[in-house]
Amino acid sequence: MINNQICNPKVETPKGMALNDKDYISSLLSTLKQLVKNYAVSLTEASNETLYSEYKEMFDTYSSLQREVYELMFRKGWYVLEKSDANKISNKYQTLNQEFMDLNG
């Protein structure tokens, strides 16, 4: 069987009912993802340039922090990615490219 996972060695955490580092950082990542989504919506609905600039600064800050947390989780082996085979990627590219051409055609 071919291993389709992209990951680092997992840092083990204590088992049981008590929250551990992985639980806390997973919660933080989820919260940051939601904040980034909400600020993206706020940016599209900002009523003036000053408000837009404030939201943009917060969006950039939270987006960068979200990325840092994701990278930390990945380094610790707590975030696992799956490899996609080349055919699947090529098929998706062709589908999206055709949709793009249809929109512009």
C-alpha positions, 0 to 999 in steps of 0.5 A, a space after each residue: 500500500 502506498 502512503 498518501 500522507 504528507 506529515 512530520 513525526 507526531 509529537 505525542 500528547 497526554 491521553 485522557 479527559 484533560 486538555 493537552 497542547 494539541 487540543 489547545 492549538 487545534 482550538 486556536 487554529 479553528 478560531 483563527 480560521 473563523 476570524 480570517 473568514 469573518 474579516 474577509 466578509 467585513 472587508 467586502 462590506 466596509 463602508 469607507 476607506 478608513 474602516 476598510 484599512 482597519 479591517 485589512 490590517 486586522 485581516 492581515 494580522 490574523 491571517 499571518 497568525 493562522 498560518 504560523 499556527 498551522 505550520 506549528 501543527 504541521 511541524 509537530 505532526 498534528 496536521 496531516 495532508 494527503 497527496 493527490 495523484 497527478 491525474 486527479 490534479 490534471 483533471 481538476 485543472 482541465 475542468 477549472 480551465 474549461 469553466 474559465 474559458 466558458 466564462 470568457 468565451 
